[in-house]
Amino acid sequence: MLIAPSVLAADLGHLARDVGAVEAAGADWIHVDVMDGHFVPNLSFGPVLVAAVRRATTLPIDVHLMIDAPEDTIDAYVDAGADAITVHAEATPHPHRALQRVRDAGLRVGLAVNPLTPLHVFDDAWPDLDLALVMSVNPGFGGQSFLASATRRLERLRAARDAAGAECRIQVDGGIDVSTARGAVDAGADVLVAGSAVFGGNDPGARLRALRGSLGT
């Protein structure tokens, strides 16, 4: 079970400090949510922030592109130091082309879906994927509550992955905290993205350890 703290909720004035704290506390990856104000109603980070995270940690950087036409900017995130890039199935008419671009760059490849996007989009994508990301909130803002429907979607996606024999981790993003993490894992999640639950207080390291503790690991 992997935990990927999202710097969307970090104190950007002390980014290196906060990233270092969760690395020391046992974070597996660092998650960077990129938003463009078009695909989602918020603006967040770009390649410069990814490069800053890269300087602050040796952990894998997991970039989640919540942007229109992600294939146009993938190279910039590769150059900035990303280790994995996830694109949204809804964000481009050619998601397979975007996935191929990430694969050609030698990074881990992820495909994400919003809460009402049919899961069958993954059916023909399994051979191309390292990550299948289920949004458990409507994307765009941190601090939202976990959608109960995400539990059923995780269960169905795990069954589909296993039936396909795919070697792909299932990731969940949105509303993950000490009260929802165990249920998400039981439903099928292999990677938990957590923002406010980790960075929403004065001691991110302690909050990460509490989240890990809620999983019994």
C-alpha positions as CSV (number, residue, x, y, z in Angstrom):
1,M,0.0,0.0,0.0
2,L,1.5,3.3,-1.1
3,I,0.7,6.8,0.2
4,A,1.3,9.8,-2.1
5,P,0.8,13.1,-0.2
6,S,-0.5,15.8,-2.5
7,V,1.4,19.1,-2.3
8,L,-1.8,20.9,-3.3
9,A,-2.4,21.3,0.4
10,A,1.2,22.0,1.4
11,D,2.6,25.3,2.7
12,L,4.2,26.5,-0.5
13,G,6.3,29.0,1.4
14,H,7.9,26.1,3.1
15,L,7.6,23.5,0.4
16,A,11.0,21.8,0.9
17,R,10.4,21.6,4.6
18,D,6.9,20.0,4.2
19,V,8.1,17.6,1.5
20,G,11.1,16.6,3.6
21,A,8.8,16.0,6.6
22,V,6.6,13.5,4.8
23,E,9.6,11.8,3.2
24,A,11.1,11.3,6.6
25,A,7.7,10.0,7.9
26,G,7.6,7.3,5.2
27,A,5.7,8.8,2.2
28,D,6.1,6.6,-0.9
29,W,5.5,9.2,-3.6
30,I,4.9,12.9,-3.8
31,H,1.7,13.8,-5.7
32,V,1.4,17.1,-7.7
33,D,-2.0,18.1,-8.9
34,V,-1.8,20.3,-12.0
35,M,-5.0,22.3,-12.8
36,D,-5.5,24.8,-15.7
37,G,-8.7,26.6,-14.8
38,H,-10.4,25.1,-17.9
39,F,-10.7,21.3,-17.4
40,V,-11.3,22.0,-13.7
41,P,-12.4,25.3,-12.1
42,N,-9.1,26.1,-10.4
43,L,-5.5,27.0,-11.2
44,S,-2.6,25.3,-9.4
45,F,0.8,24.3,-10.5
46,G,3.0,23.9,-13.5
47,P,6.4,22.5,-14.4
48,V,8.3,25.0,-12.3
49,L,6.6,23.6,-9.1
50,V,7.4,20.1,-10.2
51,A,11.0,21.1,-10.6
52,A,11.0,22.6,-7.1
53,V,9.6,19.4,-5.7
54,R,12.3,17.4,-7.6
55,R,15.0,19.5,-5.9
56,A,13.4,18.9,-2.5
57,T,13.1,15.1,-2.6
58,T,14.4,11.8,-4.0
59,L,11.0,10.3,-3.8
60,P,9.1,9.5,-7.1
61,I,7.0,12.5,-8.3
62,D,3.5,11.5,-9.3
63,V,2.1,14.2,-11.6
64,H,-1.7,14.3,-12.1
65,L,-2.6,16.5,-15.1
66,M,-6.1,17.9,-14.7
67,I,-5.8,20.0,-17.8
68,D,-7.2,20.2,-21.3
69,A,-5.0,18.7,-24.1
70,P,-2.4,17.2,-21.8
71,E,-0.4,15.8,-24.7
72,D,0.7,19.3,-25.5
73,T,2.6,19.8,-22.2
74,I,3.8,16.3,-21.2
75,D,7.3,17.0,-22.3
76,A,7.6,20.0,-20.0
77,Y,6.7,17.8,-17.0
78,V,9.1,15.1,-18.1
79,D,11.9,17.7,-18.2
80,A,10.9,19.1,-14.8
81,G,11.5,15.7,-13.2
82,A,8.3,13.8,-13.1
83,D,8.4,10.0,-12.6
84,A,4.8,9.3,-13.4
85,I,2.2,11.3,-15.4
86,T,-1.5,10.7,-15.2
87,V,-3.9,12.2,-17.8
88,H,-7.7,12.3,-17.7
89,A,-9.7,10.3,-20.2
90,E,-12.1,13.2,-20.5
91,A,-9.4,15.9,-21.2
92,T,-8.5,15.0,-24.7
93,P,-10.2,13.3,-27.7
94,H,-7.0,11.2,-28.1
95,P,-6.1,9.8,-24.6
96,H,-4.2,6.9,-26.1
97,R,-1.9,9.3,-27.9
98,A,-1.2,11.1,-24.6
99,L,-0.5,7.8,-22.8
100,Q,1.9,6.8,-25.5
101,R,3.7,10.1,-25.2
102,V,4.3,9.4,-21.5
103,R,5.4,5.8,-22.1
104,D,7.8,7.0,-24.8
105,A,9.4,9.3,-22.3
106,G,10.1,6.3,-20.0
107,L,7.7,7.4,-17.2
108,R,5.0,5.5,-15.4
109,V,1.7,6.0,-17.3
110,G,-1.6,6.8,-15.6
111,L,-5.2,7.3,-16.8
112,A,-7.8,9.0,-14.6
113,V,-11.5,9.2,-14.6
114,N,-14.0,11.6,-13.0
115,P,-16.8,10.4,-10.7
116,L,-19.4,9.8,-13.4
117,T,-17.1,8.7,-16.3
118,P,-17.9,5.0,-17.2
119,L,-15.2,2.7,-16.1
120,H,-15.2,0.8,-19.4
121,V,-12.8,3.4,-20.7
122,F,-10.1,1.3,-19.0
123,D,-11.1,-1.9,-20.9
124,D,-8.7,-1.4,-23.8
125,A,-6.2,0.7,-21.9
126,W,-5.0,-1.9,-19.4
127,P,-1.9,-3.0,-21.4
128,D,-0.8,0.6,-21.6
129,L,-1.2,1.5,-17.9
130,D,0.8,1.5,-14.7
131,L,-1.8,3.5,-12.8
132,A,-5.6,3.7,-13.0
133,L,-6.9,6.7,-11.0
134,V,-10.4,6.9,-9.7
135,M,-11.4,10.4,-8.6
136,S,-13.4,10.2,-5.3
137,V,-14.3,13.9,-5.5
138,N,-15.2,16.2,-8.3
139,P,-11.7,17.4,-9.3
140,G,-10.6,21.0,-8.9
141,F,-10.3,21.7,-5.2
142,G,-8.7,20.1,-2.1
143,G,-10.5,19.5,1.2
144,Q,-13.6,17.8,-0.3
145,S,-15.4,14.9,1.2
146,F,-15.0,11.4,-0.2
147,L,-17.9,10.4,-2.5
148,A,-19.6,7.1,-1.3
149,S,-20.0,6.0,-4.9
150,A,-16.2,5.8,-5.3
151,T,-16.2,2.7,-3.1
152,R,-18.3,0.8,-5.6
153,R,-16.3,2.1,-8.5
154,L,-13.0,1.0,-6.9
155,E,-14.5,-2.5,-6.4
156,R,-15.6,-2.7,-10.0
157,L,-12.3,-1.4,-11.3
158,R,-10.3,-3.9,-9.2
159,A,-12.5,-6.7,-10.6
160,A,-12.0,-5.5,-14.1
161,R,-8.2,-5.2,-13.6
162,D,-7.9,-8.6,-12.1
163,A,-10.1,-10.2,-14.9
164,A,-7.8,-8.6,-17.5
165,G,-4.7,-9.8,-15.7
166,A,-3.3,-6.3,-15.8
167,E,-0.2,-5.3,-13.7
168,C,-1.6,-1.9,-12.9
169,R,-2.0,-0.1,-9.5
170,I,-5.3,1.4,-8.7
171,Q,-5.0,4.9,-7.3
172,V,-7.7,7.0,-5.5
173,D,-7.7,10.7,-5.1
174,G,-10.0,12.9,-3.1
175,G,-11.3,12.9,0.5
176,I,-8.8,10.4,1.7
177,D,-8.2,10.7,5.5
178,V,-8.1,8.5,8.6
179,S,-11.8,7.8,8.3
180,T,-11.9,6.8,4.6
181,A,-8.5,5.3,3.9
182,R,-9.2,1.8,5.1
183,G,-12.4,1.5,3.2
184,A,-10.7,2.7,0.0
185,V,-8.0,0.1,0.4
186,D,-10.5,-2.7,1.1
187,A,-12.4,-1.7,-2.0
188,G,-9.4,-2.0,-4.2
189,A,-7.1,1.0,-4.0
190,D,-3.3,0.4,-4.0
191,V,-2.2,4.0,-3.9
192,L,-3.8,6.7,-1.7
193,V,-3.5,10.3,-2.6
194,A,-4.0,12.5,0.5
195,G,-3.6,16.3,0.6
196,S,-5.4,18.0,3.5
197,A,-5.2,14.9,5.6
198,V,-1.4,15.2,5.6
199,F,-0.6,18.8,5.0
200,G,-3.6,20.4,6.7
201,G,-1.9,20.9,10.0
202,N,1.3,21.9,11.6
203,D,3.0,18.5,11.6
204,P,2.7,16.8,8.2
205,G,4.9,13.9,9.3
206,A,2.7,13.1,12.3
207,R,-0.4,13.3,10.2
208,L,1.1,11.0,7.6
209,R,2.0,8.5,10.3
210,A,-1.6,8.7,11.6
211,L,-3.0,8.0,8.1
212,R,-0.7,5.0,7.8
213,G,-1.8,3.8,11.2
214,S,-5.4,3.9,10.2
215,L,-4.5,1.3,7.6
216,G,-3.0,-1.0,10.2
217,T,0.4,-0.8,8.5
